[in-house]
Amino acid sequence: MVNIIDAHSHLWYTQDTSWDGKTIRTTKNGRSLFLGEEVQMLPPFMIDGHNTAEVFLANMDYAQVGAAVVVQEFIDGLQNDYLKTVKERFPDRFFCFAMADYLHDGFYEQAQHLMLTDGFQGMAIPGHRLLGRPLTSPEMMKMFKLMEANDRMLSITLADGDEQVAQLREVIGECPRLKIAIGHLGMANPPVAPPWQDGAWRRQVALCQNANVFMECGGITWLYNSEFYPYPSAIRAIREAAAICGWEKLMWGSDYPRTITAITYRMSYDFILKSKELTDSEKHLFLGENARRLYAFGTLPVLPYIKNMSE
């Protein structure tokens, strides 16, 4: 029996924000106005636009996923208030990252309050949205040192390519005890990757050769959507990453809920579970054991398989 933990997911109660001067706002039937166009942000049955913990738990229980890590992204708006209630109500099922307003100076005090007063165990940084604002700025480094001193974790997504790799390497050197989870498998080359991206994701993976740096593959089914299920190139990318940093440094992530507009939640991991290219031990580490240790999840619920009516 494989204990499955989702190391990259999103929750929000209301999605009403903007990015680069363009609106991001829920419309109807799971759709959102997103940067000038209407897109299917959620499955169409989520008609109220609320991407809640309760709906996610129903998906998790059905798919036999014991726990999930919730990260944050600027395109969803700051969700700290909502996620504070989620982590307090469901502490055994969710590890929730806070996020500060890194787009404006003065975020250190906000991050300090989120961690030391509100009790968040980590901070999420969508680094790919912060080009031009170095990860090594004095205020960022001050926050990282606070996190290291208080055993808080960092979840970070880096921009495509190499631009932020050296910056994060400097952070790692300054804060070697800071536990870091890098997102999206470094944006591993999908089948139609632009030439400039070739190889750069491997250098992100190589950062995980440092003792306290890990990587999750949230959204890998999105990266390889043009290939679609069962994502053979995604399996090869995961194996290549493991050759660089070791299986004990890699974690599965779904990027729920956006990815389940194209596939079911269970499909976002069962292509790994069913793969003949991975050993049982590799699947055990990748699908849950590494995340269980890193995020210190306790006893996970026993979730029986529920037969589909159509079976």
WOPE-V895879 format. One record per pair of residues at least 12 apart in sequence whose C-alpha atoms are under 7 Angstrom apart, sorted by sequence separation. I is the first residue (numbers start at 1). J is the second residue. If there is no record, write none. Layout:
# WOPE-V895879
i=I j=J
i=I j=J
This chain:
# WOPE-V895879
i=23 j=35
i=30 j=42
i=22 j=35
i=30 j=43
i=83 j=96
i=188 j=201
i=22 j=36
i=30 j=44
i=187 j=201
i=220 j=234
i=254 j=268
i=29 j=44
i=30 j=45
i=186 j=201
i=29 j=45
i=30 j=46
i=98 j=114
i=29 j=46
i=30 j=47
i=29 j=47
i=80 j=98
i=186 j=204
i=28 j=47
i=29 j=48
i=30 j=49
i=80 j=99
i=186 j=205
i=28 j=48
i=28 j=49
i=78 j=99
i=98 j=120
i=26 j=49
i=97 j=120
i=70 j=94
i=96 j=120
i=97 j=121
i=98 j=122
i=99 j=123
i=68 j=93
i=69 j=94
i=70 j=95
i=71 j=96
i=72 j=97
i=97 j=122
i=98 j=123
i=99 j=124
i=153 j=178
i=154 j=179
i=155 j=180
i=156 j=181
i=157 j=182
i=67 j=93
i=68 j=94
i=69 j=95
i=70 j=96
i=71 j=97
i=97 j=123
i=98 j=124
i=99 j=125
i=153 j=179
i=154 j=180
i=155 j=181
i=156 j=182
i=157 j=183
i=66 j=93
i=67 j=94
i=68 j=95
i=69 j=96
i=70 j=97
i=72 j=99
i=97 j=124
i=148 j=175
i=153 j=180
i=154 j=181
i=155 j=182
i=156 j=183
i=157 j=184
i=160 j=187
i=127 j=156
i=128 j=157
i=148 j=177
i=122 j=152
i=123 j=153
i=124 j=154
i=125 j=155
i=126 j=156
i=127 j=157
i=128 j=158
i=145 j=175
i=148 j=178
i=185 j=215
i=108 j=139
i=121 j=152
i=122 j=153
i=123 j=154
i=124 j=155
i=125 j=156
i=126 j=157
i=127 j=158
i=128 j=159
i=136 j=167
i=147 j=178
i=185 j=216
i=121 j=153
i=122 j=154
i=123 j=155
i=124 j=156
i=125 j=157
i=127 j=159
i=135 j=167
i=180 j=212
i=181 j=213
i=182 j=214
i=183 j=215
i=184 j=216
i=185 j=217
i=53 j=86
i=135 j=168
i=179 j=212
i=180 j=213
i=181 j=214
i=182 j=215
i=183 j=216
i=184 j=217
i=190 j=223
i=191 j=224
i=178 j=212
i=179 j=213
i=180 j=214
i=181 j=215
i=182 j=216
i=183 j=217
i=184 j=218
i=190 j=224
i=215 j=249
i=216 j=250
i=217 j=251
i=218 j=252
i=219 j=253
i=252 j=286
i=108 j=143
i=136 j=171
i=177 j=212
i=181 j=216
i=183 j=218
i=184 j=219
i=214 j=249
i=215 j=250
i=216 j=251
i=217 j=252
i=218 j=253
i=219 j=254
i=247 j=282
i=251 j=286
i=252 j=287
i=14 j=50
i=161 j=197
i=184 j=220
i=205 j=241
i=209 j=245
i=214 j=250
i=215 j=251
i=216 j=252
i=217 j=253
i=218 j=254
i=219 j=255
i=250 j=286
i=251 j=287
i=13 j=50
i=160 j=197
i=208 j=245
i=216 j=253
i=218 j=255
i=222 j=259
i=248 j=285
i=12 j=50
i=13 j=51
i=162 j=200
i=169 j=207
i=206 j=244
i=247 j=285
i=12 j=51
i=13 j=52
i=161 j=200
i=165 j=204
i=202 j=241
i=205 j=244
i=206 j=245
i=247 j=286
i=251 j=290
i=11 j=51
i=12 j=52
i=161 j=201
i=205 j=245
i=219 j=259
i=250 j=290
i=251 j=291
i=11 j=52
i=208 j=249
i=230 j=271
i=249 j=290
i=11 j=53
i=248 j=290
i=221 j=268
i=188 j=237
i=24 j=75
i=72 j=124
i=71 j=124
i=73 j=126
i=19 j=75
i=18 j=75
i=17 j=75
i=9 j=68
i=11 j=70
i=17 j=76
i=5 j=65
i=9 j=69
i=10 j=70
i=17 j=77
i=4 j=65
i=5 j=66
i=6 j=67
i=7 j=68
i=8 j=69
i=9 j=70
i=10 j=71
i=15 j=76
i=16 j=77
i=4 j=66
i=5 j=67
i=6 j=68
i=7 j=69
i=8 j=70
i=9 j=71
i=10 j=72
i=15 j=77
i=3 j=66
i=5 j=68
i=6 j=69
i=8 j=71
i=12 j=79
i=13 j=82
i=12 j=82
i=63 j=265
i=63 j=266
i=92 j=297
i=59 j=265
i=92 j=298
i=7 j=216
i=8 j=218
i=42 j=257
i=42 j=258
i=41 j=258
i=43 j=260
i=43 j=261
i=42 j=261
i=66 j=300
i=66 j=301
i=64 j=303
i=64 j=304
i=64 j=305
i=61 j=303
i=7 j=251
i=9 j=253
i=62 j=306
i=7 j=252
i=8 j=253
i=9 j=254
i=10 j=255
i=6 j=252
i=7 j=253
i=8 j=254
i=9 j=255
i=10 j=256
i=6 j=253
i=8 j=255
i=9 j=256
i=10 j=257
i=6 j=254
i=2 j=284
i=5 j=287
i=4 j=287
i=5 j=288
i=4 j=288
i=7 j=291
i=3 j=288
i=3 j=289
i=5 j=291
